[in-house]
Amino acid sequence: PASQLARYVAKPATSDAKILAMGAKAYREHETLVVRLSQIRDPVIRQMAATVADYLFGRMNNAP
C-alpha cells in the first residue's frame, strides 16, 4: 500500500507546455522568474542569467 503521506507529495508537471504556463503565471502574479538555462539560446544572455543566479544563490554543485 502507498504511504499515507503520498497524497501530500507534489505531482510533477507532465509537459513542457504546463511548466511554461506555470512559469508565466508566477512571473505575472508574483514577479518570480524561473527558467532553465537550457531555455536561453543566446550564450551571452545565458551566461548573464547564470552569473546573476550564482550571485543570488551561490554556485551550483555541478559547476566547475
Biopython code that builds the backbone (N, CA, C, O; Angstrom):
import numpy as np
from Bio.PDB.StructureBuilder import StructureBuilder

atoms = [
    (1, "PRO", "N", (0.827, -1.198, 0.000)),
    (1, "PRO", "CA", (0.000, 0.000, 0.000)),
    (1, "PRO", "C", (0.870, 1.260, 0.000)),
    (1, "PRO", "O", (1.984, 1.262, 0.524)),
    (2, "ALA", "N", (0.347, 2.311, -0.588)),
    (2, "ALA", "CA", (1.067, 3.578, -0.653)),
    (2, "ALA", "C", (1.127, 4.211, 0.733)),
    (2, "ALA", "O", (0.274, 3.961, 1.585)),
    (3, "SER", "N", (2.133, 5.020, 0.935)),
    (3, "SER", "CA", (2.276, 5.740, 2.192)),
    (3, "SER", "C", (1.100, 6.695, 2.378)),
    (3, "SER", "O", (0.561, 7.226, 1.407)),
    (4, "GLN", "N", (0.715, 6.905, 3.612)),
    (4, "GLN", "CA", (-0.363, 7.854, 3.880)),
    (4, "GLN", "C", (0.064, 9.282, 3.568)),
    (4, "GLN", "O", (-0.778, 10.165, 3.409)),
    (5, "LEU", "N", (1.368, 9.506, 3.481)),
    (5, "LEU", "CA", (1.874, 10.838, 3.135)),
    (5, "LEU", "C", (1.907, 11.064, 1.632)),
    (5, "LEU", "O", (2.142, 12.187, 1.186)),
    (6, "ALA", "N", (1.676, 10.019, 0.841)),
    (6, "ALA", "CA", (1.783, 10.125, -0.613)),
    (6, "ALA", "C", (0.867, 11.199, -1.179)),
    (6, "ALA", "O", (1.202, 11.831, -2.181)),
    (7, "ARG", "N", (-0.274, 11.412, -0.557)),
    (7, "ARG", "CA", (-1.200, 12.413, -1.098)),
    (7, "ARG", "C", (-0.650, 13.832, -0.975)),
    (7, "ARG", "O", (-1.142, 14.743, -1.642)),
    (8, "TYR", "N", (0.358, 14.028, -0.136)),
    (8, "TYR", "CA", (0.939, 15.353, 0.048)),
    (8, "TYR", "C", (2.140, 15.612, -0.855)),
    (8, "TYR", "O", (2.655, 16.729, -0.897)),
    (9, "VAL", "N", (2.584, 14.600, -1.569)),
    (9, "VAL", "CA", (3.733, 14.750, -2.450)),
    (9, "VAL", "C", (3.260, 15.399, -3.744)),
    (9, "VAL", "O", (2.290, 14.950, -4.355)),
    (10, "ALA", "N", (3.948, 16.451, -4.154)),
    (10, "ALA", "CA", (3.564, 17.152, -5.373)),
    (10, "ALA", "C", (3.750, 16.258, -6.588)),
    (10, "ALA", "O", (4.723, 15.511, -6.688)),
    (11, "LYS", "N", (2.812, 16.348, -7.493)),
    (11, "LYS", "CA", (2.906, 15.619, -8.749)),
    (11, "LYS", "C", (3.683, 16.487, -9.738)),
    (11, "LYS", "O", (3.397, 17.679, -9.858)),
    (12, "PRO", "N", (4.650, 15.923, -10.442)),
    (12, "PRO", "CA", (5.417, 16.724, -11.401)),
    (12, "PRO", "C", (4.556, 17.140, -12.589)),
    (12, "PRO", "O", (3.614, 16.440, -12.962)),
    (13, "ALA", "N", (4.887, 18.276, -13.173)),
    (13, "ALA", "CA", (4.196, 18.721, -14.381)),
    (13, "ALA", "C", (4.433, 17.695, -15.480)),
    (13, "ALA", "O", (5.522, 17.131, -15.588)),
    (14, "THR", "N", (3.434, 17.461, -16.276)),
    (14, "THR", "CA", (3.537, 16.391, -17.261)),
    (14, "THR", "C", (4.044, 16.853, -18.611)),
    (14, "THR", "O", (4.393, 16.025, -19.453)),
    (15, "SER", "N", (4.093, 18.148, -18.836)),
    (15, "SER", "CA", (4.531, 18.603, -20.155)),
    (15, "SER", "C", (5.301, 19.912, -20.043)),
    (15, "SER", "O", (5.167, 20.662, -19.076)),
    (16, "ASP", "N", (6.112, 20.159, -21.066)),
    (16, "ASP", "CA", (6.840, 21.426, -21.109)),
    (16, "ASP", "C", (5.870, 22.602, -21.196)),
    (16, "ASP", "O", (6.139, 23.671, -20.647)),
    (17, "ALA", "N", (4.746, 22.409, -21.881)),
    (17, "ALA", "CA", (3.761, 23.485, -22.003)),
    (17, "ALA", "C", (3.191, 23.859, -20.637)),
    (17, "ALA", "O", (2.986, 25.038, -20.348)),
    (18, "LYS", "N", (2.938, 22.863, -19.805)),
    (18, "LYS", "CA", (2.402, 23.135, -18.468)),
    (18, "LYS", "C", (3.447, 23.844, -17.609)),
    (18, "LYS", "O", (3.118, 24.762, -16.858)),
    (19, "ILE", "N", (4.691, 23.422, -17.719)),
    (19, "ILE", "CA", (5.768, 24.078, -16.972)),
    (19, "ILE", "C", (5.897, 25.533, -17.417)),
    (19, "ILE", "O", (6.053, 26.427, -16.585)),
    (20, "LEU", "N", (5.834, 25.768, -18.723)),
    (20, "LEU", "CA", (5.920, 27.126, -19.254)),
    (20, "LEU", "C", (4.753, 27.973, -18.754)),
    (20, "LEU", "O", (4.943, 29.134, -18.392)),
    (21, "ALA", "N", (3.557, 27.408, -18.730)),
    (21, "ALA", "CA", (2.381, 28.136, -18.246)),
    (21, "ALA", "C", (2.515, 28.485, -16.766)),
    (21, "ALA", "O", (2.154, 29.589, -16.359)),
    (22, "MET", "N", (3.027, 27.565, -15.961)),
    (22, "MET", "CA", (3.230, 27.844, -14.538)),
    (22, "MET", "C", (4.259, 28.947, -14.354)),
    (22, "MET", "O", (4.092, 29.817, -13.499)),
    (23, "GLY", "N", (5.326, 28.918, -15.155)),
    (23, "GLY", "CA", (6.347, 29.954, -15.067)),
    (23, "GLY", "C", (5.805, 31.318, -15.451)),
    (23, "GLY", "O", (6.127, 32.321, -14.815)),
    (24, "ALA", "N", (4.978, 31.355, -16.496)),
    (24, "ALA", "CA", (4.381, 32.619, -16.930)),
    (24, "ALA", "C", (3.470, 33.188, -15.845)),
    (24, "ALA", "O", (3.479, 34.392, -15.586)),
    (25, "LYS", "N", (2.692, 32.325, -15.219)),
    (25, "LYS", "CA", (1.793, 32.769, -14.147)),
    (25, "LYS", "C", (2.591, 33.298, -12.951)),
    (25, "LYS", "O", (2.240, 34.326, -12.373)),
    (26, "ALA", "N", (3.654, 32.600, -12.587)),
    (26, "ALA", "CA", (4.491, 33.042, -11.468)),
    (26, "ALA", "C", (5.116, 34.400, -11.766)),
    (26, "ALA", "O", (5.225, 35.247, -10.879)),
    (27, "TYR", "N", (5.523, 34.604, -13.010)),
    (27, "TYR", "CA", (6.130, 35.883, -13.384)),
    (27, "TYR", "C", (5.103, 37.012, -13.323)),
    (27, "TYR", "O", (5.375, 38.074, -12.762)),
    (28, "ARG", "N", (3.931, 36.783, -13.897)),
    (28, "ARG", "CA", (2.901, 37.829, -13.928)),
    (28, "ARG", "C", (2.355, 38.145, -12.541)),
    (28, "ARG", "O", (2.161, 39.313, -12.201)),
    (29, "GLU", "N", (2.107, 37.121, -11.746)),
    (29, "GLU", "CA", (1.425, 37.339, -10.473)),
    (29, "GLU", "C", (2.359, 37.597, -9.293)),
    (29, "GLU", "O", (1.970, 38.246, -8.322)),
    (30, "HIS", "N", (3.590, 37.089, -9.374)),
    (30, "HIS", "CA", (4.479, 37.176, -8.214)),
    (30, "HIS", "C", (5.849, 37.772, -8.531)),
    (30, "HIS", "O", (6.727, 37.810, -7.669)),
    (31, "GLU", "N", (6.029, 38.240, -9.777)),
    (31, "GLU", "CA", (7.318, 38.788, -10.215)),
    (31, "GLU", "C", (8.452, 37.805, -9.956)),
    (31, "GLU", "O", (9.556, 38.199, -9.582)),
    (32, "THR", "N", (8.168, 36.525, -10.159)),
    (32, "THR", "CA", (9.142, 35.460, -9.946)),
    (32, "THR", "C", (9.503, 34.863, -11.292)),
    (32, "THR", "O", (8.627, 34.455, -12.055)),
    (33, "LEU", "N", (10.786, 34.814, -11.581)),
    (33, "LEU", "CA", (11.250, 34.280, -12.855)),
    (33, "LEU", "C", (11.955, 32.958, -12.620)),
    (33, "LEU", "O", (12.914, 32.877, -11.852)),
    (34, "VAL", "N", (11.472, 31.929, -13.285)),
    (34, "VAL", "CA", (12.089, 30.611, -13.202)),
    (34, "VAL", "C", (12.321, 30.136, -14.628)),
    (34, "VAL", "O", (11.373, 29.939, -15.387)),
    (35, "VAL", "N", (13.584, 29.954, -14.987)),
    (35, "VAL", "CA", (13.920, 29.464, -16.326)),
    (35, "VAL", "C", (15.006, 28.404, -16.211)),
    (35, "VAL", "O", (15.826, 28.429, -15.293)),
    (36, "ARG", "N", (14.997, 27.493, -17.140)),
    (36, "ARG", "CA", (16.111, 26.562, -17.270)),
    (36, "ARG", "C", (17.167, 27.269, -18.104)),
    (36, "ARG", "O", (16.843, 27.916, -19.100)),
    (37, "LEU", "N", (18.413, 27.152, -17.710)),
    (37, "LEU", "CA", (19.463, 27.789, -18.507)),
    (37, "LEU", "C", (19.442, 27.259, -19.932)),
    (37, "LEU", "O", (19.786, 27.982, -20.867)),
    (38, "SER", "N", (19.044, 26.006, -20.107)),
    (38, "SER", "CA", (18.996, 25.427, -21.451)),
    (38, "SER", "C", (17.919, 26.072, -22.319)),
    (38, "SER", "O", (17.942, 25.907, -23.539)),
    (39, "GLN", "N", (16.974, 26.804, -21.721)),
    (39, "GLN", "CA", (15.946, 27.503, -22.490)),
    (39, "GLN", "C", (16.489, 28.782, -23.122)),
    (39, "GLN", "O", (15.903, 29.295, -24.075)),
    (40, "ILE", "N", (17.584, 29.291, -22.614)),
    (40, "ILE", "CA", (18.150, 30.547, -23.109)),
    (40, "ILE", "C", (19.138, 30.214, -24.215)),
    (40, "ILE", "O", (20.188, 29.623, -23.963)),
    (41, "ARG", "N", (18.799, 30.594, -25.433)),
    (41, "ARG", "CA", (19.613, 30.211, -26.594)),
    (41, "ARG", "C", (20.822, 31.114, -26.807)),
    (41, "ARG", "O", (21.869, 30.656, -27.265)),
    (42, "ASP", "N", (20.682, 32.377, -26.479)),
    (42, "ASP", "CA", (21.783, 33.321, -26.671)),
    (42, "ASP", "C", (22.830, 33.070, -25.588)),
    (42, "ASP", "O", (22.518, 33.179, -24.402)),
    (43, "PRO", "N", (24.078, 32.732, -25.972)),
    (43, "PRO", "CA", (25.088, 32.394, -24.968)),
    (43, "PRO", "C", (25.436, 33.551, -24.026)),
    (43, "PRO", "O", (25.764, 33.319, -22.862)),
    (44, "VAL", "N", (25.369, 34.770, -24.509)),
    (44, "VAL", "CA", (25.686, 35.923, -23.660)),
    (44, "VAL", "C", (24.605, 36.103, -22.594)),
    (44, "VAL", "O", (24.912, 36.312, -21.420)),
    (45, "ILE", "N", (23.357, 36.023, -23.003)),
    (45, "ILE", "CA", (22.256, 36.165, -22.048)),
    (45, "ILE", "C", (22.230, 34.984, -21.080)),
    (45, "ILE", "O", (21.944, 35.162, -19.896)),
    (46, "ARG", "N", (22.527, 33.770, -21.578)),
    (46, "ARG", "CA", (22.571, 32.591, -20.706)),
    (46, "ARG", "C", (23.638, 32.765, -19.634)),
    (46, "ARG", "O", (23.394, 32.452, -18.468)),
    (47, "GLN", "N", (24.815, 33.258, -20.007)),
    (47, "GLN", "CA", (25.883, 33.466, -19.033)),
    (47, "GLN", "C", (25.503, 34.550, -18.034)),
    (47, "GLN", "O", (25.805, 34.442, -16.846)),
    (48, "MET", "N", (24.836, 35.600, -18.524)),
    (48, "MET", "CA", (24.395, 36.670, -17.633)),
    (48, "MET", "C", (23.398, 36.124, -16.603)),
    (48, "MET", "O", (23.498, 36.441, -15.418)),
    (49, "ALA", "N", (22.450, 35.315, -17.046)),
    (49, "ALA", "CA", (21.473, 34.728, -16.127)),
    (49, "ALA", "C", (22.166, 33.827, -15.107)),
    (49, "ALA", "O", (21.821, 33.851, -13.925)),
    (50, "ALA", "N", (23.135, 33.039, -15.553)),
    (50, "ALA", "CA", (23.874, 32.151, -14.649)),
    (50, "ALA", "C", (24.672, 32.965, -13.635)),
    (50, "ALA", "O", (24.758, 32.585, -12.468)),
    (51, "THR", "N", (25.250, 34.067, -14.066)),
    (51, "THR", "CA", (26.026, 34.921, -13.169)),
    (51, "THR", "C", (25.135, 35.537, -12.096)),
    (51, "THR", "O", (25.510, 35.575, -10.924)),
    (52, "VAL", "N", (23.963, 36.018, -12.489)),
    (52, "VAL", "CA", (23.021, 36.585, -11.516)),
    (52, "VAL", "C", (22.572, 35.511, -10.525)),
    (52, "VAL", "O", (22.514, 35.762, -9.322)),
    (53, "ALA", "N", (22.255, 34.321, -11.026)),
    (53, "ALA", "CA", (21.828, 33.228, -10.141)),
    (53, "ALA", "C", (22.948, 32.840, -9.174)),
    (53, "ALA", "O", (22.696, 32.611, -7.991)),
    (54, "ASP", "N", (24.181, 32.766, -9.676)),
    (54, "ASP", "CA", (25.316, 32.457, -8.804)),
    (54, "ASP", "C", (25.463, 33.518, -7.713)),
    (54, "ASP", "O", (25.742, 33.193, -6.559)),
    (55, "TYR", "N", (25.277, 34.779, -8.080)),
    (55, "TYR", "CA", (25.384, 35.873, -7.120)),
    (55, "TYR", "C", (24.304, 35.765, -6.035)),
    (55, "TYR", "O", (24.586, 35.937, -4.849)),
    (56, "LEU", "N", (23.073, 35.479, -6.454)),
    (56, "LEU", "CA", (21.958, 35.428, -5.511)),
    (56, "LEU", "C", (21.921, 34.161, -4.670)),
    (56, "LEU", "O", (21.609, 34.204, -3.480)),
    (57, "PHE", "N", (22.248, 33.014, -5.305)),
    (57, "PHE", "CA", (22.019, 31.726, -4.654)),
    (57, "PHE", "C", (23.278, 30.906, -4.422)),
    (57, "PHE", "O", (23.214, 29.848, -3.795)),
    (58, "GLY", "N", (24.418, 31.370, -4.912)),
    (58, "GLY", "CA", (25.639, 30.573, -4.833)),
    (58, "GLY", "C", (25.751, 29.669, -6.053)),
    (58, "GLY", "O", (24.775, 29.426, -6.763)),
    (59, "ARG", "N", (26.948, 29.184, -6.273)),
    (59, "ARG", "CA", (27.184, 28.350, -7.454)),
    (59, "ARG", "C", (26.488, 27.006, -7.322)),
    (59, "ARG", "O", (26.301, 26.487, -6.222)),
    (60, "MET", "N", (26.108, 26.451, -8.477)),
    (60, "MET", "CA", (25.522, 25.110, -8.496)),
    (60, "MET", "C", (26.594, 24.098, -8.129)),
    (60, "MET", "O", (27.778, 24.332, -8.373)),
    (61, "ASN", "N", (26.194, 22.982, -7.549)),
    (61, "ASN", "CA", (27.144, 21.943, -7.158)),
    (61, "ASN", "C", (27.898, 21.366, -8.338)),
    (61, "ASN", "O", (29.060, 20.984, -8.197)),
    (62, "ASN", "N", (27.263, 21.294, -9.502)),
    (62, "ASN", "CA", (27.916, 20.693, -10.657)),
    (62, "ASN", "C", (28.686, 21.701, -11.502)),
    (62, "ASN", "O", (29.200, 21.349, -12.563)),
    (63, "ALA", "N", (28.774, 22.946, -11.049)),
    (63, "ALA", "CA", (29.519, 23.959, -11.795)),
    (63, "ALA", "C", (31.015, 23.777, -11.557)),
    (63, "ALA", "O", (31.435, 23.421, -10.456)),
    (64, "PRO", "N", (31.812, 24.020, -12.589)),
    (64, "PRO", "CA", (33.278, 23.877, -12.432)),
    (64, "PRO", "C", (33.891, 24.941, -11.546)),
    (64, "PRO", "O", (35.103, 24.941, -11.330)),
]
sb = StructureBuilder()
sb.init_structure("model")
sb.init_model(0)
sb.init_chain("A")
sb.init_seg("    ")
for serial, (resi, resn, name, xyz) in enumerate(atoms, 1):
    if name == "N":
        sb.init_residue(resn, " ", resi, " ")
    sb.init_atom(name, np.array(xyz, "f"), 0.0, 1.0, " ", f" {name:<3s}", serial, name[0])
structure = sb.get_structure()
